[in-house]
Amino acid sequence: MTDACVVITTCGNEETALKIASALVDQNLAACVSLITGVKSYYFFEGSTHMDEEVELMIKTRCELFDKVSALITELHTYDVPEIIMLKVDAASEPFLKWINQTTKARQLG
């Protein structure tokens, strides 16, 4: 088991996605945020089904930072109920895990 995790959220537009991504990296809460455009979400909300195109963010960070990551996403997000899901990383390449740890820890201390 590692301390690394991937936090997933979706945004209604690229502007919001970039705002969240840059804030997370600039505030040392994530080592990297990948933006995936063209994601189609089909969901039930407020009494009916919807189909929307969204931008998905894959946020690479450490599990201990989840509460801060979640709070920042919630603060900057335009949705009333943003998707914020943490997936623990059971295994990954050692150099990648080391990079995540060094990047977020060093920048948190500095």
N, CA, C and O atoms as a printed pandas DataFrame, in Angstrom:
     atom_number atom_name residue_name chain_id  residue_number  x_coord  y_coord  z_coord
0              1         N          MET        A               1    0.847   -1.183    0.000
1              2        CA          MET        A               1    0.000    0.000    0.000
2              3         C          MET        A               1    0.889    1.242    0.000
3              4         O          MET        A               1    1.973    1.246    0.584
4              5         N          THR        A               2    0.428    2.259   -0.642
5              6        CA          THR        A               2    1.168    3.516   -0.719
6              7         C          THR        A               2    0.334    4.630   -0.089
7              8         O          THR        A               2   -0.820    4.421    0.284
8              9         N          ASP        A               3    0.925    5.794    0.022
9             10        CA          ASP        A               3    0.180    6.967    0.497
10            11         C          ASP        A               3   -0.427    7.734   -0.675
11            12         O          ASP        A               3   -1.137    8.720   -0.474
12            13         N          ALA        A               4   -0.150    7.285   -1.891
13            14        CA          ALA        A               4   -0.642    7.976   -3.079
14            15         C          ALA        A               4   -2.113    7.656   -3.325
15            16         O          ALA        A               4   -2.609    6.580   -2.991
16            17         N          CYS        A               5   -2.786    8.633   -3.921
17            18        CA          CYS        A               5   -4.168    8.423   -4.331
18            19         C          CYS        A               5   -4.445    9.271   -5.561
19            20         O          CYS        A               5   -3.694   10.184   -5.907
20            21         N          VAL        A               6   -5.545    8.935   -6.202
21            22        CA          VAL        A               6   -6.050    9.727   -7.322
22            23         C          VAL        A               6   -7.423   10.220   -6.905
23            24         O          VAL        A               6   -8.291    9.438   -6.516
24            25         N          VAL        A               7   -7.602   11.521   -6.992
25            26        CA          VAL        A               7   -8.912   12.115   -6.701
26            27         C          VAL        A               7   -9.531   12.475   -8.047
27            28         O          VAL        A               7   -8.880   13.077   -8.901
28            29         N          ILE        A               8  -10.778   12.105   -8.222
29            30        CA          ILE        A               8  -11.481   12.353   -9.476
30            31         C          ILE        A               8  -12.612   13.339   -9.225
31            32         O          ILE        A               8  -13.349   13.233   -8.244
32            33         N          THR        A               9  -12.731   14.293  -10.127
33            34        CA          THR        A               9  -13.875   15.188  -10.135
34            35         C          THR        A               9  -14.185   15.530  -11.582
35            36         O          THR        A               9  -13.342   15.345  -12.460
36            37         N          THR        A              10  -15.372   16.021  -11.833
37            38        CA          THR        A              10  -15.744   16.475  -13.167
38            39         C          THR        A              10  -16.234   17.914  -13.083
39            40         O          THR        A              10  -16.788   18.340  -12.069
40            41         N          CYS        A              11  -16.022   18.653  -14.165
41            42        CA          CYS        A              11  -16.444   20.053  -14.243
42            43         C          CYS        A              11  -17.256   20.257  -15.513
43            44         O          CYS        A              11  -17.108   19.522  -16.490
44            45         N          GLY        A              12  -18.104   21.254  -15.481
45            46        CA          GLY        A              12  -18.968   21.544  -16.617
46            47         C          GLY        A              12  -18.275   22.250  -17.764
47            48         O          GLY        A              12  -18.814   22.315  -18.869
48            49         N          ASN        A              13  -17.079   22.784  -17.518
49            50        CA          ASN        A              13  -16.350   23.460  -18.594
50            51         C          ASN        A              13  -14.855   23.461  -18.288
51            52         O          ASN        A              13  -14.427   23.223  -17.158
52            53         N          GLU        A              14  -14.083   23.734  -19.326
53            54        CA          GLU        A              14  -12.630   23.696  -19.200
54            55         C          GLU        A              14  -12.104   24.837  -18.319
55            56         O          GLU        A              14  -11.096   24.672  -17.631
56            57         N          GLU        A              15  -12.766   25.965  -18.339
57            58        CA          GLU        A              15  -12.329   27.101  -17.519
58            59         C          GLU        A              15  -12.328   26.737  -16.029
59            60         O          GLU        A              15  -11.356   27.005  -15.324
60            61         N          THR        A              16  -13.413   26.130  -15.557
61            62        CA          THR        A              16  -13.492   25.715  -14.159
62            63         C          THR        A              16  -12.470   24.628  -13.867
63            64         O          THR        A              16  -11.820   24.647  -12.822
64            65         N          ALA        A              17  -12.327   23.685  -14.783
65            66        CA          ALA        A              17  -11.360   22.601  -14.604
66            67         C          ALA        A              17   -9.936   23.137  -14.467
67            68         O          ALA        A              17   -9.181   22.693  -13.602
68            69         N          LEU        A              18   -9.574   24.089  -15.320
69            70        CA          LEU        A              18   -8.234   24.682  -15.253
70            71         C          LEU        A              18   -8.041   25.491  -13.972
71            72         O          LEU        A              18   -6.953   25.496  -13.396
72            73         N          LYS        A              19   -9.075   26.161  -13.536
73            74        CA          LYS        A              19   -9.006   26.944  -12.295
74            75         C          LYS        A              19   -8.724   26.021  -11.105
75            76         O          LYS        A              19   -7.881   26.321  -10.259
76            77         N          ILE        A              20   -9.435   24.906  -11.054
77            78        CA          ILE        A              20   -9.242   23.943   -9.964
78            79         C          ILE        A              20   -7.865   23.288  -10.078
79            80         O          ILE        A              20   -7.150   23.172   -9.083
80            81         N          ALA        A              21   -7.495   22.866  -11.268
81            82        CA          ALA        A              21   -6.207   22.196  -11.468
82            83         C          ALA        A              21   -5.044   23.092  -11.073
83            84         O          ALA        A              21   -4.137   22.662  -10.361
84            85         N          SER        A              22   -5.071   24.325  -11.528
85            86        CA          SER        A              22   -3.955   25.222  -11.224
86            87         C          SER        A              22   -3.904   25.544   -9.735
87            88         O          SER        A              22   -2.815   25.633   -9.168
88            89         N          ALA        A              23   -5.046   25.720   -9.096
89            90        CA          ALA        A              23   -5.055   25.998   -7.657
90            91         C          ALA        A              23   -4.482   24.824   -6.865
91            92         O          ALA        A              23   -3.717   25.027   -5.922
92            93         N          LEU        A              24   -4.843   23.610   -7.239
93            94        CA          LEU        A              24   -4.344   22.429   -6.531
94            95         C          LEU        A              24   -2.827   22.301   -6.647
95            96         O          LEU        A              24   -2.146   22.049   -5.653
96            97         N          VAL        A              25   -2.306   22.473   -7.839
97            98        CA          VAL        A              25   -0.861   22.352   -8.041
98            99         C          VAL        A              25   -0.136   23.554   -7.433
99           100         O          VAL        A              25    0.882   23.387   -6.761
100          101         N          ASP        A              26   -0.648   24.757   -7.663
101          102        CA          ASP        A              26   -0.001   25.963   -7.148
102          103         C          ASP        A              26    0.003   26.024   -5.621
103          104         O          ASP        A              26    0.908   26.609   -5.025
104          105         N          GLN        A              27   -1.011   25.419   -4.983
105          106        CA          GLN        A              27   -1.084   25.413   -3.527
106          107         C          GLN        A              27   -0.468   24.146   -2.926
107          108         O          GLN        A              27   -0.655   23.847   -1.747
108          109         N          ASN        A              28    0.267   23.414   -3.759
109          110        CA          ASN        A              28    1.029   22.244   -3.299
110          111         C          ASN        A              28    0.159   21.086   -2.812
111          112         O          ASN        A              28    0.612   20.264   -2.016
112          113         N          LEU        A              29   -1.061   21.016   -3.275
113          114        CA          LEU        A              29   -1.952   19.946   -2.857
114          115         C          LEU        A              29   -1.962   18.773   -3.826
115          116         O          LEU        A              29   -2.510   17.718   -3.507
116          117         N          ALA        A              30   -1.372   18.935   -4.991
117          118        CA          ALA        A              30   -1.299   17.862   -5.982
118          119         C          ALA        A              30    0.013   17.969   -6.734
119          120         O          ALA        A              30    0.536   19.061   -6.957
120          121         N          ALA        A              31    0.533   16.814   -7.119
121          122        CA          ALA        A              31    1.742   16.784   -7.937
122          123         C          ALA        A              31    1.394   17.034   -9.398
123          124         O          ALA        A              31    2.179   17.618  -10.145
124          125         N          CYS        A              32    0.205   16.583   -9.798
125          126        CA          CYS        A              32   -0.212   16.686  -11.197
126          127         C          CYS        A              32   -1.724   16.564  -11.271
127          128         O          CYS        A              32   -2.341   15.847  -10.483
128          129         N          VAL        A              33   -2.311   17.269  -12.220
129          130        CA          VAL        A              33   -3.744   17.122  -12.505
130          131         C          VAL        A              33   -3.891   16.937  -14.011
131          132         O          VAL        A              33   -3.493   17.799  -14.795
132          133         N          SER        A              34   -4.461   15.814  -14.404
133          134        CA          SER        A              34   -4.724   15.552  -15.823
134          135         C          SER        A              34   -6.165   15.934  -16.129
135          136         O          SER        A              34   -7.081   15.556  -15.399
136          137         N          LEU        A              35   -6.365   16.686  -17.212
137          138        CA          LEU        A              35   -7.697   17.088  -17.641
138          139         C          LEU        A              35   -8.083   16.278  -18.865
139          140         O          LEU        A              35   -7.350   16.232  -19.853
140          141         N          ILE        A              36   -9.233   15.644  -18.790
141          142        CA          ILE        A              36   -9.731   14.820  -19.892
142          143         C          ILE        A              36  -11.007   15.470  -20.404
143          144         O          ILE        A              36  -12.030   15.473  -19.720
144          145         N          THR        A              37  -10.940   16.018  -21.608
145          146        CA          THR        A              37  -12.101   16.700  -22.180
146          147         C          THR        A              37  -12.989   15.708  -22.924
147          148         O          THR        A              37  -12.565   14.604  -23.266
148          149         N          GLY        A              38  -14.215   16.121  -23.162
149          150        CA          GLY        A              38  -15.137   15.320  -23.969
150          151         C          GLY        A              38  -15.786   14.162  -23.227
151          152         O          GLY        A              38  -16.344   13.267  -23.861
152          153         N          VAL        A              39  -15.726   14.157  -21.902
153          154        CA          VAL        A              39  -16.363   13.099  -21.117
154          155         C          VAL        A              39  -17.865   13.342  -21.130
155          156         O          VAL        A              39  -18.318   14.458  -20.874
156          157         N          LYS        A              40  -18.628   12.315  -21.425
157          158        CA          LYS        A              40  -20.086   12.426  -21.408
158          159         C          LYS        A              40  -20.610   11.737  -20.158
159          160         O          LYS        A              40  -20.300   10.574  -19.900
160          161         N          SER        A              41  -21.405   12.466  -19.387
161          162        CA          SER        A              41  -21.971   11.922  -18.156
162          163         C          SER        A              41  -23.487   11.864  -18.288
163          164         O          SER        A              41  -24.138   12.844  -18.652
164          165         N          TYR        A              42  -24.025   10.701  -17.986
165          166        CA          TYR        A              42  -25.472   10.493  -17.961
166          167         C          TYR        A              42  -25.827   10.239  -16.513
167          168         O          TYR        A              42  -25.311    9.301  -15.906
168          169         N          TYR        A              43  -26.719   11.074  -15.935
169          170        CA          TYR        A              43  -26.954   10.993  -14.503
170          171         C          TYR        A              43  -28.363   11.451  -14.142
171          172         O          TYR        A              43  -29.052   12.100  -14.929
172          173         N          PHE        A              44  -28.762   11.094  -12.935
173          174        CA          PHE        A              44  -30.045   11.496  -12.382
174          175         C          PHE        A              44  -29.791   12.579  -11.347
175          176         O          PHE        A              44  -28.977   12.389  -10.443
176          177         N          PHE        A              45  -30.477   13.718  -11.464
177          178        CA          PHE        A              45  -30.309   14.817  -10.508
178          179         C          PHE        A              45  -31.563   15.665  -10.495
179          180         O          PHE        A              45  -32.117   15.997  -11.543
180          181         N          GLU        A              46  -32.003   16.010   -9.304
181          182        CA          GLU        A              46  -33.171   16.865   -9.106
182          183         C          GLU        A              46  -34.395   16.402   -9.894
183          184         O          GLU        A              46  -35.069   17.193  -10.554
184          185         N          GLY        A              47  -34.662   15.103   -9.806
185          186        CA          GLY        A              47  -35.902   14.555  -10.346
186          187         C          GLY        A              47  -35.901   14.137  -11.798
187          188         O          GLY        A              47  -36.922   13.663  -12.297
188          189         N          SER        A              48  -34.778   14.299  -12.500
189          190        CA          SER        A              48  -34.771   13.872  -13.900
190          191         C          SER        A              48  -33.367   13.450  -14.332
191          192         O          SER        A              48  -32.377   13.709  -13.649
192          193         N          THR        A              49  -33.319   12.798  -15.477
193          194        CA          THR        A              49  -32.032   12.367  -16.014
194          195         C          THR        A              49  -31.463   13.451  -16.922
195          196         O          THR        A              49  -32.199   14.225  -17.535
196          197         N          HIS        A              50  -30.156   13.484  -16.990
197          198        CA          HIS        A              50  -29.440   14.492  -17.765
198          199         C          HIS        A              50  -28.281   13.833  -18.511
199          200         O          HIS        A              50  -27.773   12.793  -18.093
200          201         N          MET        A              51  -27.873   14.447  -19.614
201          202        CA          MET        A              51  -26.680   14.033  -20.355
202          203         C          MET        A              51  -25.899   15.305  -20.635
203          204         O          MET        A              51  -26.389   16.211  -21.309
204          205         N          ASP        A              52  -24.674   15.366  -20.111
205          206        CA          ASP        A              52  -23.841   16.552  -20.288
206          207         C          ASP        A              52  -22.421   16.161  -20.658
207          208         O          ASP        A              52  -21.940   15.088  -20.296
208          209         N          GLU        A              53  -21.766   17.045  -21.380
209          210        CA          GLU        A              53  -20.348   16.880  -21.652
210          211         C          GLU        A              53  -19.592   17.590  -20.538
211          212         O          GLU        A              53  -19.915   18.720  -20.170
212          213         N          GLU        A              54  -18.580   16.910  -20.007
213          214        CA          GLU        A              54  -17.823   17.450  -18.893
214          215         C          GLU        A              54  -16.323   17.301  -19.131
215          216         O          GLU        A              54  -15.887   16.663  -20.089
216          217         N          VAL        A              55  -15.558   17.898  -18.249
217          218        CA          VAL        A              55  -14.111   17.734  -18.220
218          219         C          VAL        A              55  -13.798   16.980  -16.930
219          220         O          VAL        A              55  -14.174   17.411  -15.840
220          221         N          GLU        A              56  -13.110   15.855  -17.065
221          222        CA          GLU        A              56  -12.750   15.063  -15.891
222          223         C          GLU        A              56  -11.338   15.418  -15.443
223          224         O          GLU        A              56  -10.431   15.549  -16.266
224          225         N          LEU        A              57  -11.159   15.571  -14.148
225          226        CA          LEU        A              57   -9.848   15.837  -13.576
226          227         C          LEU        A              57   -9.378   14.604  -12.823
227          228         O          LEU        A              57  -10.105   14.051  -11.997
228          229         N          MET        A              58   -8.156   14.180  -13.115
229          230        CA          MET        A              58   -7.509   13.099  -12.373
230          231         C          MET        A              58   -6.365   13.739  -11.596
231          232         O          MET        A              58   -5.352   14.145  -12.168
232          233         N          ILE        A              59   -6.548   13.818  -10.302
233          234        CA          ILE        A              59   -5.649   14.558   -9.421
234          235         C          ILE        A              59   -4.740   13.567   -8.694
235          236         O          ILE        A              59   -5.215   12.717   -7.941
236          237         N          LYS        A              60   -3.426   13.682   -8.926
237          238        CA          LYS        A              60   -2.473   12.794   -8.283
238          239         C          LYS        A              60   -1.918   13.486   -7.038
239          240         O          LYS        A              60   -1.312   14.554   -7.120
240          241         N          THR        A              61   -2.141   12.847   -5.877
241          242        CA          THR        A              61   -1.763   13.456   -4.610
242          243         C          THR        A              61   -1.498   12.369   -3.582
243          244         O          THR        A              61   -1.332   11.197   -3.923
244          245         N          ARG        A              62   -1.462   12.778   -2.313
245          246        CA          ARG        A              62   -1.314   11.842   -1.192
246          247         C          ARG        A              62   -2.628   11.775   -0.425
247          248         O          ARG        A              62   -3.349   12.767   -0.319
248          249         N          CYS        A              63   -2.930   10.594    0.108
249          250        CA          CYS        A              63   -4.192   10.382    0.825
250          251         C          CYS        A              63   -4.379   11.377    1.963
251          252         O          CYS        A              63   -5.494   11.845    2.193
252          253         N          GLU        A              64   -3.316   11.705    2.671
253          254        CA          GLU        A              64   -3.443   12.607    3.813
254          255         C          GLU        A              64   -3.857   14.024    3.410
255          256         O          GLU        A              64   -4.262   14.817    4.260
256          257         N          LEU        A              65   -3.758   14.343    2.125
257          258        CA          LEU        A              65   -4.160   15.672    1.647
258          259         C          LEU        A              65   -5.602   15.710    1.133
259          260         O          LEU        A              65   -6.072   16.757    0.687
260          261         N          PHE        A              66   -6.304   14.572    1.193
261          262        CA          PHE        A              66   -7.644   14.501    0.607
262          263         C          PHE        A              66   -8.593   15.570    1.143
263          264         O          PHE        A              66   -9.299   16.207    0.361
264          265         N          ASP        A              67   -8.626   15.777    2.445
265          266        CA          ASP        A              67   -9.569   16.759    3.007
266          267         C          ASP        A              67   -9.298   18.160    2.460
267          268         O          ASP        A              67  -10.238   18.896    2.161
268          269         N          LYS        A              68   -8.034   18.531    2.328
269          270        CA          LYS        A              68   -7.687   19.848    1.786
270          271         C          LYS        A              68   -8.024   19.925    0.296
271          272         O          LYS        A              68   -8.527   20.944   -0.177
272          273         N          VAL        A              69   -7.749   18.849   -0.439
273          274        CA          VAL        A              69   -8.083   18.797   -1.866
274          275         C          VAL        A              69   -9.591   18.923   -2.048
275          276         O          VAL        A              69  -10.061   19.694   -2.884
276          277         N          SER        A              70  -10.341   18.163   -1.265
277          278        CA          SER        A              70  -11.804   18.188   -1.348
278          279         C          SER        A              70  -12.356   19.570   -1.022
279          280         O          SER        A              70  -13.267   20.052   -1.696
280          281         N          ALA        A              71  -11.811   20.205    0.005
281          282        CA          ALA        A              71  -12.278   21.539    0.391
282          283         C          ALA        A              71  -12.013   22.563   -0.713
283          284         O          ALA        A              71  -12.859   23.413   -0.988
284          285         N          LEU        A              72  -10.855   22.483   -1.338
285          286        CA          LEU        A              72  -10.531   23.428   -2.408
286          287         C          LEU        A              72  -11.418   23.197   -3.632
287          288         O          LEU        A              72  -11.888   24.155   -4.246
288          289         N          ILE        A              73  -11.645   21.943   -3.985
289          290        CA          ILE        A              73  -12.546   21.639   -5.103
290          291         C          ILE        A              73  -13.934   22.209   -4.813
291          292         O          ILE        A              73  -14.528   22.872   -5.663
292          293         N          THR        A              74  -14.438   21.951   -3.625
293          294        CA          THR        A              74  -15.768   22.425   -3.244
294          295         C          THR        A              74  -15.852   23.952   -3.313
295          296         O          THR        A              74  -16.851   24.505   -3.774
296          297         N          GLU        A              75  -14.804   24.623   -2.854
297          298        CA          GLU        A              75  -14.774   26.088   -2.858
298          299         C          GLU        A              75  -14.813   26.671   -4.269
299          300         O          GLU        A              75  -15.484   27.675   -4.509
300          301         N          LEU        A              76  -14.092   26.041   -5.209
301          302        CA          LEU        A              76  -13.950   26.599   -6.554
302          303         C          LEU        A              76  -14.945   26.047   -7.567
303          304         O          LEU        A              76  -15.076   26.588   -8.665
304          305         N          HIS        A              77  -15.636   24.988   -7.215
305          306        CA          HIS        A              77  -16.516   24.291   -8.160
306          307         C          HIS        A              77  -17.806   25.057   -8.385
307          308         O          HIS        A              77  -18.276   25.777   -7.504
308          309         N          THR        A              78  -18.374   24.897   -9.573
309          310        CA          THR        A              78  -19.647   25.550   -9.898
310          311         C          THR        A              78  -20.856   24.654   -9.624
311          312         O          THR        A              78  -21.988   25.138   -9.625
312          313         N          TYR        A              79  -20.637   23.362   -9.391
313          314        CA          TYR        A              79  -21.754   22.442   -9.142
314          315         C          TYR        A              79  -22.205   22.525   -7.686
315          316         O          TYR        A              79  -21.397   22.776   -6.792
316          317         N          ASP        A              80  -23.503   22.312   -7.453
317          318        CA          ASP        A              80  -24.030   22.222   -6.093
318          319         C          ASP        A              80  -23.520   20.965   -5.387
319          320         O          ASP        A              80  -23.248   20.980   -4.187
320          321         N          VAL        A              81  -23.397   19.880   -6.149
321          322        CA          VAL        A              81  -22.944   18.605   -5.599
322          323         C          VAL        A              81  -21.808   18.074   -6.483
323          324         O          VAL        A              81  -22.039   17.207   -7.325
324          325         N          PRO        A              82  -20.596   18.583   -6.301
325          326        CA          PRO        A              82  -19.505   18.111   -7.148
326          327         C          PRO        A              82  -19.103   16.672   -6.802
327          328         O          PRO        A              82  -19.122   16.261   -5.642
328          329         N          GLU        A              83  -18.747   15.938   -7.830
329          330        CA          GLU        A              83  -18.204   14.593   -7.648
330          331         C          GLU        A              83  -16.780   14.751   -7.118
331          332         O          GLU        A              83  -15.946   15.403   -7.746
332          333         N          ILE        A              84  -16.511   14.155   -5.967
333          334        CA          ILE        A              84  -15.160   14.158   -5.411
334          335         C          ILE        A              84  -14.921   12.762   -4.858
335          336         O          ILE        A              84  -15.427   12.407   -3.794
336          337         N          ILE        A              85  -14.146   11.978   -5.591
337          338        CA          ILE        A              85  -13.921   10.577   -5.251
338          339         C          ILE        A              85  -12.430   10.340   -5.094
339          340         O          ILE        A              85  -11.644   10.733   -5.955
340          341         N          MET        A              86  -12.033    9.696   -3.993
341          342        CA          MET        A              86  -10.635    9.346   -3.792
342          343         C          MET        A              86  -10.448    7.852   -4.022
343          344         O          MET        A              86  -11.150    7.028   -3.436
344          345         N          LEU        A              87   -9.498    7.518   -4.877
345          346        CA          LEU        A              87   -9.132    6.128   -5.120
346          347         C          LEU        A              87   -7.705    5.925   -4.634
347          348         O          LEU        A              87   -6.782    6.584   -5.113
348          349         N          LYS        A              88   -7.524    5.020   -3.689
349          350        CA          LYS        A              88   -6.191    4.743   -3.168
350          351         C          LYS        A              88   -5.393    3.973   -4.212
351          352         O          LYS        A              88   -5.929    3.119   -4.919
352          353         N          VAL        A              89   -4.123    4.285   -4.294
353          354        CA          VAL        A              89   -3.221    3.603   -5.227
354          355         C          VAL        A              89   -2.559    2.453   -4.472
355          356         O          VAL        A              89   -1.753    2.674   -3.569
356          357         N          ASP        A              90   -2.905    1.235   -4.848
357          358        CA          ASP        A              90   -2.301    0.064   -4.208
358          359         C          ASP        A              90   -0.897   -0.185   -4.708
359          360         O          ASP        A              90   -0.035   -0.651   -3.962
360          361         N          ALA        A              91   -0.668    0.126   -5.973
361          362        CA          ALA        A              91    0.651   -0.102   -6.561
362          363         C          ALA        A              91    0.847    0.852   -7.733
363          364         O          ALA        A              91   -0.099    1.199   -8.440
364          365         N          ALA        A              92    2.087    1.262   -7.918
365          366        CA          ALA        A              92    2.477    2.108   -9.049
366          367         C          ALA        A              92    3.996    2.017   -9.163
367          368         O          ALA        A              92    4.660    1.436   -8.305
368          369         N          SER        A              93    4.524    2.586  -10.210
369          370        CA          SER        A              93    5.979    2.539  -10.366
370          371         C          SER        A              93    6.637    3.325   -9.231
371          372         O          SER        A              93    6.147    4.382   -8.834
372          373         N          GLU        A              94    7.726    2.811   -8.724
373          374        CA          GLU        A              94    8.436    3.466   -7.625
374          375         C          GLU        A              94    8.856    4.896   -7.959
375          376         O          GLU        A              94    8.697    5.784   -7.122
376          377         N          PRO        A              95    9.390    5.146   -9.163
377          378        CA          PRO        A              95    9.763    6.528   -9.463
378          379         C          PRO        A              95    8.568    7.489   -9.432
379          380         O          PRO        A              95    8.703    8.632   -8.993
380          381         N          PHE        A              96    7.408    7.032   -9.893
381          382        CA          PHE        A              96    6.214    7.872   -9.889
382          383         C          PHE        A              96    5.751    8.158   -8.461
383          384         O          PHE        A              96    5.438    9.300   -8.125
384          385         N          LEU        A              97    5.709    7.126   -7.626
385          386        CA          LEU        A              97    5.307    7.308   -6.232
386          387         C          LEU        A              97    6.272    8.232   -5.498
387          388         O          LEU        A              97    5.851    9.089   -4.720
388          389         N          LYS        A              98    7.542    8.059   -5.745
389          390        CA          LYS        A              98    8.555    8.911   -5.114
390          391         C          LYS        A              98    8.359   10.360   -5.532
391          392         O          LYS        A              98    8.462   11.269   -4.708
392          393         N          TRP        A              99    8.075   10.577   -6.816
393          394        CA          TRP        A              99    7.839   11.929   -7.333
394          395         C          TRP        A              99    6.633   12.581   -6.654
395          396         O          TRP        A              99    6.705   13.738   -6.240
396          397         N          ILE        A             100    5.525   11.843   -6.539
397          398        CA          ILE        A             100    4.332   12.392   -5.872
398          399         C          ILE        A             100    4.665   12.778   -4.434
399          400         O          ILE        A             100    4.346   13.879   -3.986
400          401         N          ASN        A             101    5.309   11.863   -3.721
401          402        CA          ASN        A             101    5.649   12.133   -2.323
402          403         C          ASN        A             101    6.599   13.310   -2.187
403          404         O          ASN        A             101    6.364   14.208   -1.379
404          405         N          GLN        A             102    7.656   13.313   -2.959
405          406        CA          GLN        A             102    8.638   14.396   -2.858
406          407         C          GLN        A             102    8.029   15.737   -3.265
407          408         O          GLN        A             102    8.264   16.754   -2.612
408          409         N          THR        A             103    7.264   15.736   -4.321
409          410        CA          THR        A             103    6.689   16.978   -4.823
410          411         C          THR        A             103    5.730   17.589   -3.815
411          412         O          THR        A             103    5.836   18.775   -3.504
412          413         N          THR        A             104    4.799   16.803   -3.302
413          414        CA          THR        A             104    3.801   17.370   -2.395
414          415         C          THR        A             104    4.370   17.615   -1.004
415          416         O          THR        A             104    4.037   18.623   -0.381
416          417         N          LYS        A             105    5.209   16.732   -0.502
417          418        CA          LYS        A             105    5.781   16.940    0.838
418          419         C          LYS        A             105    6.734   18.115    0.852
419          420         O          LYS        A             105    6.645   18.981    1.722
420          421         N          ALA        A             106    7.646   18.150   -0.108
421          422        CA          ALA        A             106    8.640   19.234   -0.141
422          423         C          ALA        A             106    7.946   20.578   -0.313
423          424         O          ALA        A             106    8.314   21.559    0.333
424          425         N          ARG        A             107    6.967   20.621   -1.163
425          426        CA          ARG        A             107    6.280   21.882   -1.428
426          427         C          ARG        A             107    5.365   22.262   -0.282
427          428         O          ARG        A             107    5.109   23.447   -0.071
428          429         N          GLN        A             108    4.859   21.276    0.475
429          430        CA          GLN        A             108    4.042   21.575    1.653
430          431         C          GLN        A             108    4.912   22.201    2.745
431          432         O          GLN        A             108    4.468   23.098    3.462
432          433         N          LEU        A             109    6.147   21.724    2.863
433          434        CA          LEU        A             109    7.056   22.238    3.888
434          435         C          LEU        A             109    7.654   23.570    3.503
435          436         O          LEU        A             109    7.917   24.418    4.356
436          437         N          GLY        A             110    7.871   23.750    2.192
437          438        CA          GLY        A             110    8.559   24.950    1.716
438          439         C          GLY        A             110    7.651   26.100    1.640
439          440         O          GLY        A             110    8.069   27.193    1.257
